[in-house]
Amino acid sequence: MKVTQAGAALFAAGAIAAPSNTKPVKASPRQASGACASAVTLDASTNVFQNYKLHPNSFYRDEVNKAVEAITDASLKESAAKVADVGSFLWLDTIENIGKFDPAVADLPCENILGLVIYDLPGRDCAAKASNGELKVGELDRYKTEYIDPIVEKLKANPNSAFALLIEPDSLPNLVTNADLTTCQESKTGYEEGVAYALKSLDLPNVVMYIDAGHGGWLGWDDNLKPGAEELAKVYKNAGSPKQVRGFATNIAGWNAWDESPGEFSDASDAKYNSCQNEKIYVQKFGDALKTAGHPNHAIVDTGRNAVTGLREEWGNWCNVNGAGFGVRPTADTGDELADAFVWGKPGGESDGTSDESATRYDSFCGKPDAYKPSPEAGQWNQAYFEMLLKNANPAF
Ligand code: BGC
């Protein structure tokens, strides 16, 4: 993941004999135990987060609960335990990790929505190294048949549950601003066709989708707003303008404040070229550009780690920012018409990338002076970082 400027239990035939007066139970698709009584239909022309709460998924809860056990300080332990109840997105970041779907949906109540990140494009993370994926450039067929199609099956097998999908963080933004890199040039076709295939295939009644649009310090530059919106709109239209696309996602795994004014980097010498000095302005301006380009324009914004500002030496520094804190908890109460919800996109405590210079996926951004060290591989748990986020949380836990 890089954030830069330049996502049945088949009724097992039981060993216990059924009472003789009951009909044999037919195999039925797995459905969450607390799922709704009937099929869920999400209206993507409305803000579904007003009716559903982002689910505190069991995967993150387990990570946090383990972290709690490792803490000895009693008061820190008590506040850490509360993080387990915060809703966050679950990253299906490899084919194998599609296996996280079933346990996550198993305890999903009708009033909650499960957030899933679709994140496995061929040649993933083309402008960085930390999150290079398992699929290579050219493996688009595998992306479709081994990654997207199985997820579609799982979503269809759970018609009585609601899902919010965040589509492929960083991918389309990278095509807009990192077109000079050979890796991103090579990834271009796969990204565009892959995202279009994902949007088209995942366009199910119990799903809403938000496509990643970087953040204000990335596509918010004057020169990037229009091309950025046009890139998203092009792919959306190539997918046949799927009904369940609600808009875009910003600040995913990012550090920008929602409405800090005049903005964290407003003193920088190039600030005059970027009118999106906070995410609120970015949502408005990029949302306007998307509308013009013919793309749905409501947003979700990651506030998981954006409580503390003034930490980054440069706006583009994206890796394990030292001194960060947990931000506002997921809510649909954003006070902004275009912003559907503040969400926790990046599960706070999971690393952005390794600081081990000898690792294949070492990216120099994770070795910058403002990056926390030591840090494990992207996605791996960093206990010390988690505790730091907790201590610096605003609002406090
Ligand atoms: C990593 C993924 C991980 C995600 C959430 C990304 O940067 O590449 O493997 O699931 O972050 O922590």
Boltz pocket constraint, residues with backbone or C-beta under 6 A from the ligand:
constraints:
  - pocket:
      binder: B
      contacts: [[A, 1], [A, 2], [A, 91], [A, 93], [A, 130], [A, 131], [A, 345], [A, 346], [A, 347], [A, 350], [A, 351], [A, 352], [A, 353], [A, 378], [A, 379], [A, 380]]
      max_distance: 6.0
